[in-house]
Amino acid sequence: MKGYISKSNRTFPALNDFIGAMNRNRFVGAQMKKKYERIANEAIRAQLKGIKIDKKVFIEYTYYEADKKA
């Protein structure tokens, strides 16, 4: 299996923000998830332009949030 690495400098909301949105209203949380998944998909497609994929694609997201320590 061949792998591709896609990186984005875009900042996504923290997990606490997503959980807070889900606690307020499940539809707001779902809308937030859909919005940021679309942004990630567009970034991946832009970086993999010209590559044809015929099989299922498994995507692994790694969330990293820098701590505020200097």
Rosetta blueprint (number, residue, H / E / L):
1 M L
2 K L
3 G L
4 Y L
5 I L
6 S L
7 K L
8 S L
9 N L
10 R L
11 T L
12 F L
13 P L
14 A L
15 L H
16 N H
17 D H
18 F H
19 I H
20 G H
21 A H
22 M H
23 N H
24 R H
25 N L
26 R H
27 F H
28 V H
29 G H
30 A H
31 Q H
32 M H
33 K H
34 K H
35 K H
36 Y H
37 E H
38 R H
39 I H
40 A H
41 N H
42 E H
43 A H
44 I H
45 R H
46 A H
47 Q H
48 L L
49 K L
50 G L
51 I L
52 K L
53 I L
54 D L
55 K L
56 K L
57 V L
58 F L
59 I L
60 E L
61 Y L
62 T L
63 Y L
64 Y L
65 E L
66 A L
67 D L
68 K L
69 K L
70 A L
